[in-house]
Amino acid sequence: MDRDAFANRSHVLEPEILREDGAVPEPAITVREPAHQTAPIIVASPHSGNDYAPRFLAASRLDSRSLRKSEDCFVDELFGFAPAVGLPLLAARFPRAYCDVNREAWELDPAMFEDMLPPHVNHASPRVAAGLGTIARVVAFGEPIYRHKLRFAEAERRIERCWKPYHAALVRLIAKTKERFGACIVLDCHSMPSTHSGLSESEPDFVLGDAHGAACGRAIVALIEMNLRGEGFIVRRNDPYAGGYVTRHYGRPREHVHVLQIEVARKLYMDEANFVPTQGFIRIQAVLTTLLQTIITMAPHLI
């Protein structure tokens, strides 16, 4: 497909702008459920949201293009066929730089806020130290986001309106899937930037994160790895992405809930400098379609 065919998609060249009151999107998430779920699989895209609130943009020292460096561009579209093959698809509409649902609810950096943070805040996590807590201090590659310090009430607002609805939807989908099938596989889908190290040929095309074996059954990971390698891709496990909060919190194989974080290299499907899909988008989408269909077929033997 010619890349110009994507021109009518509102979020390809520039992110969508929200209502003038600066509120988060209503709703803050999208849940696309098939009429009939065909397998115990949920597809989730927590970081592909691109609704940038005017109030957020005004508070940032960065322009929208710089903020998008943290965005998993088009991942929701790469996996957008999931409902067509009978699988629910959960996606955040708000950007990761605004609220990161792949963190605990209250991983916050005290240095970002004018007022004191309450005792329940986790300010000592490695993610907070890196500037990438629930409310991020920096975007990818370490650029500071904000002009001024925030009020804690702003963090509360984002967590109430973004973090909690996303996780409530995920909990509901897991419970519904497990009730029907007796087990559940969550594919937590992300993208990863090129390192621009000059060694791009040796960079992985996919990274599968299962918290070093703790979050997902080995047979599931092995099947996905084998299929991707069979397509000629370089695949690594847990290096450098072993899985975030979603993987570690929800992945409980002994309770028949398996979570696997899938990282797709952006170089495979998009122009990273200009935030537009390339010809590779269609191929990667087709590969992922086939992969999901394979997992659907094999699911009874995997769980």
C-alpha positions as CSV (number, residue, x, y, z in Angstrom):
1,M,0.0,0.0,0.0
2,D,1.3,3.5,-0.9
3,R,2.1,5.5,2.2
4,D,-0.1,8.3,0.9
5,A,-3.0,6.0,1.7
6,F,-2.4,6.8,5.4
7,A,-2.8,10.5,4.9
8,N,-6.4,10.6,5.9
9,R,-5.7,9.1,9.3
10,S,-5.8,12.1,11.7
11,H,-3.0,10.9,13.9
12,V,-0.4,10.1,11.4
13,L,1.3,13.4,10.8
14,E,0.2,15.2,14.0
15,P,-1.5,13.9,17.1
16,E,-5.1,14.7,17.7
17,I,-5.9,17.7,19.9
18,L,-8.5,17.3,22.6
19,R,-11.4,19.5,23.5
20,E,-10.6,23.2,24.2
21,D,-11.2,22.7,28.0
22,G,-8.0,20.6,28.0
23,A,-9.7,17.5,29.5
24,V,-8.5,14.0,28.9
25,P,-10.3,12.1,26.1
26,E,-13.8,10.9,26.7
27,P,-13.5,8.0,27.0
28,A,-9.8,7.8,27.9
29,I,-9.6,4.2,26.4
30,T,-11.0,2.2,23.6
31,V,-12.1,-1.4,24.1
32,R,-13.0,-3.2,20.9
33,E,-14.6,-6.5,21.7
34,P,-15.7,-9.1,19.0
35,A,-19.2,-10.4,19.0
36,H,-17.8,-13.8,19.8
37,Q,-14.4,-14.2,21.4
38,T,-12.7,-17.1,19.7
39,A,-9.7,-17.8,22.1
40,P,-8.4,-16.9,25.6
41,I,-6.3,-14.0,24.3
42,I,-6.4,-10.3,25.0
43,V,-4.4,-7.8,22.9
44,A,-3.5,-4.5,24.7
45,S,-1.7,-1.4,23.6
46,P,-1.0,0.9,26.5
47,H,1.3,3.4,24.9
48,S,0.0,4.2,21.4
49,G,-2.4,6.9,22.5
50,N,-1.9,10.3,20.8
51,D,-4.6,12.6,22.2
52,Y,-2.5,15.5,23.5
53,A,-4.5,17.8,25.7
54,P,-4.0,21.5,25.1
55,R,-3.4,22.0,28.8
56,F,-0.6,19.4,28.7
57,L,1.0,20.9,25.6
58,A,1.0,24.3,27.3
59,A,2.6,23.0,30.4
60,S,5.4,21.2,28.4
61,R,8.6,22.8,27.4
62,L,8.6,20.5,24.4
63,D,6.7,20.6,21.2
64,S,4.3,17.8,20.2
65,R,6.8,16.1,18.0
66,S,9.3,15.8,20.8
67,L,6.7,14.5,23.1
68,R,5.9,11.8,20.6
69,K,9.3,10.2,21.2
70,S,7.7,8.3,24.1
71,E,4.7,7.2,22.0
72,D,4.4,3.6,20.6
73,C,3.2,5.0,17.3
74,F,0.7,2.9,15.4
75,V,0.9,-0.2,17.6
76,D,-2.8,-0.2,18.1
77,E,-3.1,-0.2,14.3
78,L,-0.5,-3.0,13.8
79,F,-2.7,-5.1,16.0
80,G,-6.0,-3.5,15.0
81,F,-7.2,-6.7,13.2
82,A,-7.5,-8.5,16.6
83,P,-11.3,-8.0,16.9
84,A,-11.8,-9.3,13.3
85,V,-10.2,-12.6,14.3
86,G,-12.2,-12.8,17.5
87,L,-10.0,-11.2,20.1
88,P,-10.6,-8.1,22.3
89,L,-8.3,-5.1,21.8
90,L,-7.7,-2.6,24.6
91,A,-5.9,0.7,23.8
92,A,-5.2,3.9,25.7
93,R,-6.1,7.1,23.9
94,F,-4.0,9.4,26.1
95,P,-0.2,9.5,25.5
96,R,2.3,7.7,27.6
97,A,4.0,11.1,28.4
98,Y,0.8,12.2,30.0
99,C,0.1,9.1,32.1
100,D,1.9,5.7,31.9
101,V,-0.4,2.8,32.7
102,N,2.6,0.4,32.5
103,R,3.6,1.6,36.0
104,E,2.1,1.3,39.4
105,A,-0.6,3.8,40.0
106,W,1.5,6.0,42.3
107,E,5.1,5.9,41.1
108,L,5.9,9.6,41.3
109,D,9.0,11.8,41.6
110,P,8.7,14.2,44.5
111,A,11.0,16.7,42.7
112,M,8.3,17.2,40.0
113,F,5.7,18.5,42.5
114,E,5.2,21.8,44.4
115,D,3.5,20.1,47.3
116,M,4.3,17.2,49.6
117,L,3.3,13.8,48.3
118,P,1.2,11.4,50.4
119,P,2.8,8.3,52.1
120,H,1.3,5.9,49.6
121,V,3.4,7.2,46.8
122,N,6.3,5.1,45.6
123,H,9.1,7.5,45.0
124,A,12.0,5.0,45.3
125,S,11.4,2.8,42.2
126,P,14.0,2.5,39.5
127,R,11.4,3.9,37.0
128,V,11.0,7.1,39.1
129,A,14.8,7.5,39.3
130,A,15.0,7.3,35.5
131,G,12.3,10.0,35.2
132,L,9.7,7.5,33.8
133,G,7.2,7.1,36.6
134,T,3.4,7.1,36.3
135,I,3.7,10.8,35.4
136,A,6.9,11.0,33.5
137,R,9.5,13.7,34.1
138,V,11.3,13.1,30.8
139,V,10.5,11.7,27.4
140,A,12.5,9.0,25.6
141,F,16.2,10.0,25.3
142,G,15.9,12.0,28.6
143,E,14.5,15.4,27.6
144,P,12.6,17.1,30.5
145,I,8.9,17.6,29.8
146,Y,7.7,20.4,32.0
147,R,8.3,24.1,32.3
148,H,7.3,24.2,36.0
149,K,6.5,21.9,38.8
150,L,3.1,20.3,39.0
151,R,0.5,20.1,41.8
152,F,-0.2,16.6,43.2
153,A,-3.8,17.2,42.3
154,E,-2.8,17.1,38.7
155,A,-1.3,13.6,39.2
156,E,-4.4,12.5,41.0
157,R,-6.6,13.7,38.1
158,R,-4.6,11.8,35.5
159,I,-4.5,8.6,37.6
160,E,-8.3,8.8,38.2
161,R,-9.2,9.5,34.6
162,C,-6.6,7.5,32.7
163,W,-4.7,4.9,34.8
164,K,-7.7,3.5,36.7
165,P,-10.1,3.2,33.7
166,Y,-7.4,1.4,31.7
167,H,-6.7,-1.2,34.5
168,A,-10.4,-1.6,35.3
169,A,-11.0,-2.6,31.7
170,L,-8.0,-4.9,31.6
171,V,-9.1,-6.6,34.9
172,R,-12.6,-7.0,33.4
173,L,-11.3,-8.5,30.2
174,I,-9.0,-11.0,32.0
175,A,-11.9,-12.1,34.4
176,K,-14.3,-12.5,31.5
177,T,-11.8,-14.5,29.4
178,K,-10.7,-16.7,32.3
179,E,-14.4,-17.4,33.2
180,R,-15.1,-18.5,29.7
181,F,-11.9,-20.4,28.8
182,G,-10.4,-21.2,32.1
183,A,-7.2,-19.3,31.3
184,C,-6.1,-16.0,29.7
185,I,-3.1,-14.8,27.6
186,V,-2.5,-11.1,27.5
187,L,-0.3,-9.8,24.7
188,D,1.0,-6.4,26.0
189,C,2.1,-4.7,22.8
190,H,4.7,-2.0,22.5
191,S,7.3,-0.6,20.0
192,M,11.0,0.2,20.5
193,P,13.1,2.9,18.9
194,S,16.3,2.4,17.0
195,T,19.4,3.0,19.1
196,H,21.1,4.9,16.2
197,S,24.3,3.2,17.3
198,G,25.4,2.4,13.8
199,L,24.8,-1.2,14.5
200,S,21.2,-1.3,13.4
201,E,21.6,-4.6,11.6
202,S,22.3,-6.4,14.9
203,E,19.5,-4.7,16.8
204,P,16.5,-7.0,17.5
205,D,13.4,-6.8,15.5
206,F,11.2,-8.1,18.3
207,V,11.8,-8.4,22.1
208,L,9.6,-10.8,24.1
209,G,9.4,-9.9,27.8
210,D,8.1,-12.5,30.2
211,A,9.8,-11.2,33.4
212,H,12.5,-13.9,32.9
213,G,10.0,-16.7,32.8
214,A,7.8,-15.6,35.7
215,A,4.9,-14.0,33.8
216,C,4.1,-16.3,30.9
217,G,4.2,-20.0,30.1
218,R,7.3,-21.2,28.3
219,A,5.3,-22.9,25.5
220,I,3.6,-19.6,24.6
221,V,6.8,-17.7,24.5
222,A,8.5,-20.4,22.5
223,L,5.7,-20.6,19.9
224,I,5.8,-16.8,19.3
225,E,9.6,-16.7,19.1
226,M,9.7,-19.6,16.7
227,N,7.1,-18.0,14.4
228,L,8.8,-14.7,14.3
229,R,12.2,-16.3,13.7
230,G,10.6,-18.3,10.9
231,E,9.8,-15.0,9.2
232,G,13.4,-14.0,9.3
233,F,13.3,-11.6,12.3
234,I,15.9,-11.2,15.0
235,V,14.2,-12.0,18.3
236,R,15.4,-11.6,21.8
237,R,13.9,-12.5,25.2
238,N,13.9,-10.0,28.1
239,D,16.8,-8.0,26.6
240,P,16.5,-5.1,27.0
241,Y,12.8,-5.2,27.9
242,A,11.7,-7.9,30.4
243,G,8.3,-6.4,30.9
244,G,6.8,-3.6,32.9
245,Y,4.1,-3.3,35.6
246,V,1.4,-5.0,33.4
247,T,3.6,-8.0,32.8
248,R,4.8,-8.4,36.3
249,H,1.5,-7.6,38.1
250,Y,-1.0,-9.6,36.0
251,G,1.2,-12.4,34.8
252,R,0.5,-15.4,37.1
253,P,0.9,-18.6,35.2
254,R,0.0,-20.7,38.2
255,E,-3.4,-19.0,38.2
256,H,-3.7,-19.5,34.5
257,V,-3.1,-15.9,33.5
258,H,-0.1,-15.4,31.2
259,V,1.2,-12.0,30.1
260,L,3.8,-11.5,27.5
261,Q,5.2,-8.1,26.5
262,I,5.9,-7.8,22.8
263,E,8.2,-5.0,21.6
264,V,8.2,-4.3,17.8
265,A,11.1,-2.4,16.3
266,R,9.8,0.9,14.9
267,K,12.3,0.7,12.0
268,L,10.3,-2.2,10.6
269,Y,7.2,-0.2,10.0
270,M,7.6,3.6,10.4
271,D,9.8,6.6,9.7
272,E,10.9,7.4,13.2
273,A,12.0,11.0,12.5
274,N,8.7,12.0,10.8
275,F,6.2,9.7,12.6
276,V,4.7,8.2,9.4
277,P,4.2,4.6,8.4
278,T,6.5,3.2,5.7
279,Q,5.9,0.4,3.2
280,G,6.9,-2.0,5.9
281,F,3.8,-1.3,7.9
282,I,1.7,-3.6,5.7
283,R,4.2,-6.5,6.0
284,I,4.5,-6.3,9.8
285,Q,0.7,-6.0,10.2
286,A,0.3,-9.2,8.0
287,V,3.0,-11.0,10.0
288,L,1.2,-10.1,13.3
289,T,-2.1,-11.2,11.8
290,T,-0.7,-14.6,11.0
291,L,1.0,-14.8,14.4
292,L,-2.3,-14.2,16.2
293,Q,-4.1,-16.7,14.1
294,T,-1.4,-19.3,15.0
295,I,-1.7,-18.5,18.7
296,I,-5.5,-18.9,18.4
297,T,-5.2,-22.3,16.8
298,M,-2.6,-23.5,19.3
299,A,-4.1,-21.9,22.4
300,P,-5.8,-25.1,23.7
301,H,-2.4,-26.8,23.8
302,L,-0.6,-23.8,25.4
303,I,-2.7,-23.2,28.5
